[in-house]
Amino acid sequence: MVLSLDIDGVMVSDNSWRSPNILADNFVEFNPKAVKALNMILNETHLTLF
């Protein structure tokens, strides 16, 4: 099974006129609701992210 993640607009859902929040590791902060939904999907399907 393959799970495709839509980063722009889903995992990172800032408005286009605002700069996204960049974390200390230089990655963009994900939307907490999207992370919660992804974790639920991963727990229920037993998928692993690489």
TARAGI-V678487 format. One record per residue. N is the residue number from 1. RES is the residue in one letter. PSI is psi as a letter, one per 40 degrees, with the letter a starting at -180 (none if undefined). OMEGA is omega as a letter, one per 30 degrees, with the letter a starting at -180 (999 if undefined). Layout:
# TARAGI-V678487
((N	RES	PSI	OMEGA) (N	RES	PSI	OMEGA))
This chain:
# TARAGI-V678487
((1	M	i	l) (2	V	h	l) (3	L	h	l) (4	S	h	l) (5	L	h	l) (6	D	h	a) (7	I	d	a) (8	D	h	l) (9	G	e	l) (10	V	c	l) (11	M	d	l) (12	V	h	a) (13	S	f	l) (14	D	i	l) (15	N	i	a) (16	S	d	a) (17	W	e	l) (18	R	i	l) (19	S	h	l) (20	P	i	l) (21	N	h	l) (22	I	h	a) (23	L	i	a) (24	A	d	l) (25	D	e	l) (26	N	e	l) (27	F	i	l) (28	V	i	l) (29	E	h	l) (30	F	i	l) (31	N	h	a) (32	P	d	l) (33	K	d	l) (34	A	d	l) (35	V	d	l) (36	K	d	l) (37	A	d	l) (38	L	d	l) (39	N	d	l) (40	M	d	l) (41	I	d	a) (42	L	d	l) (43	N	d	a) (44	E	d	a) (45	T	e	a) (46	H	f	l) (47	L	i	l) (48	T	h	l) (49	L	i	l) (50	F	none	999))
